[in-house]
């Protein structure tokens, strides 16, 4: 018979005990406190060992990022002293030439920062130069992404974020440019007022909403101030954070080379190598901007004077990133339509609002258009050499050429006065050049890319010249060749060549009509986009070239002529 179970008062298995503390991180002090709560050790181990490739073109994005940080730092300083008010006061500052003139508080505070605040003029000019550098670096960075194909799957979303960053930077630049309320910035504000008013149907109401009444009103400077220091910087910070997170998530793209595949990244870890290089480069950019702010004058508002809607600065020009829009408006013929009680100013709306919409819209949809044309749905982490995508490269150069023509048109009056030319002749020439010059640039660029492809093929198969000219006994001259190193040969042939799509049958095996997977229009676009590429050497051709080269070396041992590896 079993004995009854005994009952005890307590047991170690049921007694409450303190959970064991696990301190594997090895940190002490504040780091230990942070590791116990948010896992600094785990995050740091994964993040600090992240590999980044090393190439000079990747610094373009870093320049934009560092310029943005400098803008935030200098902007905080300027915010302390600037007064965003259009209230009229009598200037009583230290700049004697404007003493006693009626000016707005915004303009007076700008003069106060420039002449009375210690270091104010230096910081203001650093801020302005940093804004220009930020937009320029972002532009060039996007061109690098476009020409190397870094926008392809899986980075389409990051490309769209880049488009948003670009558009926000233009808005931030314009808003900050208008804040001093001087005659030059007021001229630019009048230009934007015309763009808003040209929008069909809602233009007048949109103008009244932005300016708080008829132009210029008395609210636009405070509103632009909020946009410049709060709204747009907040959006930029969010987009920059998302952009960097996606760069880390997708891993960094890299140029072709030995050991580099679609599944790895060859480079240096974030810490300590990349962190040290990036930190040093930040101070290089900062120092360069300080030198520019101290040595090169920019936006001397005291020479322009306060804004007066009845006046305009002679020879006024916008900042370079908005010059192309003004140039488009200057050269477009005057075209208006009168429908009922409304007037449609096509000569302002189409080259202004329409052209900006066309540019950013085309950039946004291009990754999807190229994938549709090529039928390429694979992930890409190896970048293209621009020569290996000749049509894309030619389209990019054509777009840059068109942009340059519009930009030059924005200074047609300056060109006329400086070079003693007719303003009307320059305008008529630019109306033709904006269409003809991009076509010429496209043809020349694609031919150059194809020529470079041929040169790469010849170099891969036949090697490079050794630089020694030898005269044969027969009197002829020849130059020997040396084989290309295997690493370079791999780099020149690593890229994937896409085959142009072919239109499929429109009927099935039973003769029933069906929709083709690849339509005729898509097939023609694919042949235009891909059909001109020079075929890279095949494995058989490389083996034959290597065998021929070895054979040529053996034969060359018996004579004194050049050892040509053809």
Secondary structure as UniProt FT lines:
FT   TURN            12..14
FT   HELIX           30..38
FT   HELIX           40..48
FT   STRAND          51..52
FT   HELIX           56..58
FT   HELIX           59..81
FT   STRAND          88..90
FT   HELIX           96..98
FT   TURN            99..100
FT   STRAND          102..104
FT   HELIX           105..115
FT   TURN            118..119
FT   HELIX           120..148
FT   TURN            149..151
FT   TURN            153..154
FT   HELIX           156..178
FT   TURN            179..180
FT   HELIX           183..197
FT   TURN            200..202
FT   HELIX           203..211
FT   TURN            217..219
FT   HELIX           220..226
FT   HELIX           227..231
FT   HELIX           232..250
FT   TURN            258..259
FT   TURN            262..263
FT   STRAND          268..269
FT   HELIX           270..274
FT   HELIX           275..295
FT   HELIX           301..304
FT   TURN            309..310
FT   TURN            314..315
FT   HELIX           320..331
FT   STRAND          336..339
FT   TURN            340..341
FT   STRAND          342..345
FT   HELIX           346..349
FT   HELIX           350..354
FT   HELIX           355..374
FT   HELIX           386..388
FT   HELIX           390..409
FT   TURN            410..411
FT   HELIX           412..419
FT   HELIX           423..462
FT   STRAND          464..471
FT   TURN            473..474
FT   STRAND          477..482
FT   HELIX           486..493
FT   TURN            509..510
FT   HELIX           520..530
FT   TURN            531..532
FT   HELIX           539..556
FT   TURN            557..558
//
